[in-house]
Amino acid sequence: MFVSCLAGQKHFKSIIRAKWMECRRLLFAGLRHDRERLSGTNKEAKMARTFKITGYLVDANDNYDAEDIEGIIERHTDLIANLKIVASSEWKWDDDCPENFEGCTVEDYERRF
């Protein structure tokens, strides 16, 4: 019984090792593909896309300034960002202000500037 248990452990270890090697192979193949795609060494043309973002962020707790927001966007993406962030002057937040509800209009946001 003890011998068969050891044989079972060796077989189990070889299965685990084979699965690990397969995962490792797939991981490195994926990384190599991503590296080629991102570096432009593959044969396909490297394409880009530009996104224009228009919107408003409301910091109800006064935790951020414009530089913080810009830094967050730049740190958490690998996008090249040409940002122009304008902050309004401080204003008193209350639960009834329009910015606290869905359907807040552009005019509601713009009046803060």
Stockholm file with secondary structure:
# STOCKHOLM 1.0

chainA/1-113         MFVSCLAGQKHFKSIIRAKWMECRRLLFAGLRHDRERLSGTNKEAKMARTFKITGYLVDANDNYDAEDIEGIIERHTDLIANLKIVASSEWKWDDDCPENFEGCTVEDYERRF
#=GR chainA/1-113 SS CHHHHHHHHHHHHHHHHHHHHHHHHHHHHHHHHHHHHHHTCSSSCCCCCCCCCCCCCCCTTCCCCHHHHHHHHHHTCCCCCCCCCCCCCCCCCCTTSGGGSTTCCHHHHHTTC
#=GC SS_cons         CHHHHHHHHHHHHHHHHHHHHHHHHHHHHHHHHHHHHHHTCSSSCCCCCCCCCCCCCCCTTCCCCHHHHHHHHHHTCCCCCCCCCCCCCCCCCCTTSGGGSTTCCHHHHHTTC
//
